[in-house]
Amino acid sequence: MFYELRRYQTRPGRRDEWVRYMEQVVIPFQTSKGMMVTASFTDEEDPDGYIWIRRFDNEVQRVELYAAVYDSDLWNDVIEPVVKDLLILEKSVVTRAAPTPCFAPG
């Protein structure tokens, strides 16, 4: 199992709009495809910062879920254009993190 911590930078002053879109559209869509979203945060020290976390059982599952989400017509035709409008994509940072033994399942 591993987690994906995703840190985004919204366009200035648009974070509230982004959070609404994430909670009303992006997260429900991704979870409907099987994605496990475990957390969503605003950055208290950066007015345009946003962080969210997804969990994967293994790399095979991650590849399958990425395909289900990012290869879909709904993502490409409807959701992604809004994402590109609200975020500064080149400032996105994705970190893969494995839990330490104390927090690992089993």
VOBA-1610 file (N, C-alpha, C; in pm, whole numbers, padded with zeros to 5 digits, always signed):
BEGIN
Met+00084-00117+00000Met+00000+00000+00000Met+00089+00124+00000Phe+00040+00226-00068Phe+00109+00355-00062Phe+00008+00467-00081Tyr+00051+00585-00048Tyr-00032+00705-00060Tyr+00030+00797-00164Glu-00055+00879-00219Glu-00012+00982-00311Glu-00056+01116-00251Leu+00041+01197-00210Leu+00013+01330-00158Leu+00028+01427-00273Arg-00078+01499-00303Arg-00078+01589-00417Arg-00095+01732-00365Arg+00003+01817-00395Arg-00003+01957-00354Arg-00022+02042-00477Tyr-00127+02122-00475Tyr-00161+02208-00588Tyr-00154+02354-00549Gln-00131+02437-00648Gln-00135+02581-00633Gln-00250+02630-00720Thr-00349+02692-00657Thr-00459+02746-00736Thr-00418+02882-00793Arg-00488+02923-00893Arg-00465+03059-00944Arg-00503+03154-00832Pro-00434+03268-00822Pro-00456+03359-00709Pro-00603+03392-00686Gly-00643+03374-00561Gly-00778+03408-00519Gly-00886+03309-00560Arg-00848+03194-00616Arg-00949+03099-00666Arg-00954+02969-00586Arg-00891+02967-00470Arg-00888+02843-00394Arg-01027+02798-00349Asp-01111+02889-00302Asp-01244+02849-00258Asp-01323+02787-00374Glu-01309+02844-00491Glu-01374+02789-00610Glu-01320+02648-00640Trp-01188+02633-00625Trp-01125+02502-00647Trp-01176+02399-00548Val-01182+02434-00421Val-01229+02341-00318Val-01372+02297-00349Arg-01457+02390-00387Arg-01595+02354-00423Arg-01595+02256-00540Tyr-01513+02283-00642Tyr-01509+02195-00759Tyr-01455+02056-00722Met-01352+02055-00640Met-01299+01926-00594Met-01407+01847-00521Glu-01476+01912-00427Glu-01571+01841-00343Glu-01700+01806-00416Gln-01738+01884-00514Gln-01864+01859-00585Gln-01846+01777-00712Val-01726+01783-00774Val-01708+01718-00904Val-01592+01619-00904Val-01471+01666-00876Val-01352+01583-00895Val-01352+01462-00801Ile-01366+01484-00673Ile-01361+01372-00579Ile-01476+01274-00602Pro-01602+01319-00617Pro-01707+01222-00647Pro-01682+01143-00776Phe-01634+01210-00879Phe-01606+01139-01004Phe-01497+01034-00983Gln-01387+01074-00919Gln-01278+00980-00901Gln-01317+00864-00811Thr-01390+00890-00705Thr-01432+00780-00618Thr-01531+00688-00689Ser-01611+00742-00781Ser-01703+00657-00857Ser-01628+00560-00948Lys-01504+00594-00981Lys-01419+00506-01062Lys-01336+00411-00977Gly-01349+00421-00844Gly-01276+00331-00754Gly-01159+00394-00681Met-01128+00521-00708Met-01017+00589-00643Met-01049+00604-00494Met-00949+00585-00409Met-00966+00600-00265Met-00904+00733-00220Val-00988+00833-00205Val-00944+00964-00158Val-00956+00964-00007Thr-00843+00988+00061Thr-00842+00977+00207Thr-00842+01111+00280Ala-00808+01220+00209Ala-00805+01350+00277Ala-00800+01463+00176Ser-00847+01579+00221Ser-00846+01701+00141Ser-00822+01818+00236Phe-00723+01903+00204Phe-00683+02010+00295Phe-00663+02141+00221Thr-00684+02251+00291Thr-00634+02380+00246Thr-00509+02410+00328Asp-00415+02478+00268Asp-00289+02513+00334Asp-00311+02639+00416Glu-00296+02630+00547Glu-00318+02745+00634Glu-00212+02854+00616Glu-00098+02822+00557Glu+00009+02919+00541Glu+00019+02974+00399Asp-00061+02921+00308Asp-00059+02966+00169Asp-00204+02981+00123Pro-00249+03102+00097Pro-00390+03124+00062Pro-00432+03059-00069Asp-00337+03014-00149Asp-00368+02948-00275Asp-00325+02802-00277Gly-00284+02749-00161Gly-00235+02612-00153Gly-00346+02513-00120Tyr-00338+02396-00180Tyr-00436+02289-00158Tyr-00362+02156-00163Ile-00401+02064-00075Ile-00336+01933-00066Ile-00445+01827-00055Trp-00425+01716-00125Trp-00516+01603-00106Trp-00437+01474-00113Ile-00497+01367-00060Ile-00426+01240-00048Ile-00515+01128-00103Arg-00452+01041-00182Arg-00519+00921-00233Arg-00438+00799-00188Arg-00509+00686-00171Arg-00443+00562-00128Arg-00460+00456-00236Phe-00353+00379-00255Phe-00354+00269-00351Phe-00305+00143-00283Asp-00363+00030-00319Asp-00319-00098-00264Asp-00184-00139-00319Asn-00161-00106-00448Asn-00036-00144-00514Asn-00025-00067-00647Glu+00085-00085-00715Glu+00109-00013-00840Glu+00013-00055-00950Val-00022-00182-00955Val-00117-00230-01057Val-00250-00158-01042Gln-00297-00147-00919Gln-00423-00076-00895Gln-00412+00070-00935Arg-00301+00135-00903Arg-00283+00275-00939Arg-00292+00294-01090Val-00226+00209-01165Val-00228+00219-01311Val-00371+00201-01363Glu-00441+00103-01310Glu-00579+00078-01353Glu-00670+00197-01321Leu-00656+00251-01201Leu-00742+00363-01162Leu-00707+00490-01239Tyr-00579+00515-01262Tyr-00540+00629-01346Tyr-00606+00619-01483Ala-00603+00500-01543Ala-00665+00482-01675Ala-00815+00506-01668Ala-00880+00452-01566Ala-01025+00468-01553Ala-01064+00615-01540Val-00984+00692-01470Val-01015+00834-01450Val-00966+00918-01567Tyr-00836+00914-01594Tyr-00776+01011-01684Tyr-00792+00978-01832Asp-00835+00858-01865Asp-00863+00824-02004Asp-01011+00836-02038Ser-01092+00877-01942Ser-01236+00886-01966Ser-01272+01013-02043Asp-01379+01004-02120Asp-01427+01121-02194Asp-01472+01231-02099Leu-01539+01195-01991Leu-01586+01297-01896Leu-01468+01376-01840Trp-01360+01306-01803Trp-01243+01377-01752Trp-01185+01470-01859Asn-01161+01416-01977Asn-01093+01491-02082Asn-01177+01605-02140Asp-01307+01583-02153Asp-01392+01682-02219Asp-01453+01785-02124Val-01477+01746-01999Val-01550+01833-01907Val-01466+01876-01787Ile-01408+01779-01716Ile-01342+01810-01589Ile-01205+01873-01609Glu-01123+01814-01693Glu-00986+01864-01709Glu-00979+02011-01753Pro-01064+02059-01843Pro-01057+02201-01878Pro-01080+02294-01759Val-01168+02255-01669Val-01192+02336-01549Val-01071+02329-01456Val-01014+02209-01441Val-00894+02193-01359Val-00783+02285-01410Lys-00762+02285-01541Lys-00658+02370-01600Lys-00685+02518-01580Asp-00812+02556-01573Asp-00849+02695-01551Asp-00825+02738-01406Leu-00843+02647-01312Leu-00834+02682-01170Leu-00696+02663-01109Leu-00613+02576-01167Leu-00482+02546-01108Leu-00368+02599-01192Ile-00255+02620-01127Ile-00128+02645-01196Ile-00061+02508-01199Leu-00086+02433-01305Leu-00046+02292-01310Leu+00104+02271-01296Glu+00184+02362-01349Glu+00329+02344-01342Glu+00383+02355-01199Lys+00299+02401-01106Lys+00341+02408-00966Lys+00293+02288-00885Ser+00228+02193-00949Ser+00180+02074-00878Ser+00297+01987-00836Val+00287+01931-00716Val+00388+01840-00664Val+00317+01713-00616Val+00362+01598-00666Val+00304+01470-00626Val+00413+01390-00556Thr+00382+01343-00435Thr+00475+01264-00357Thr+00411+01129-00326Arg+00482+01022-00359Arg+00437+00888-00321Arg+00498+00856-00186Ala+00413+00811-00094Ala+00459+00785+00042Ala+00410+00649+00088Ala+00502+00571+00144Ala+00468+00441+00201Ala+00461+00455+00353Pro+00359+00396+00416Pro+00350+00407+00561Pro+00465+00335+00631Thr+00506+00390+00742Thr+00607+00325+00825Thr+00544+00202+00893Pro+00625+00112+00946Pro+00571-00014+01002Pro+00458+00006+01104Cys+00467+00110+01184Cys+00365+00134+01286Cys+00227+00157+01224Phe+00224+00211+01102Phe+00098+00247+01037Phe+00064+00157+00919Ala+00149+00063+00886Ala+00123-00028+00774Ala+00019-00130+00815Pro-00066-00171+00721Pro-00167-00272+00754Pro-00103-00408+00785Gly-00172-00485+00862Gly-00125-00621+00890Gly-00056-00631+01018
//
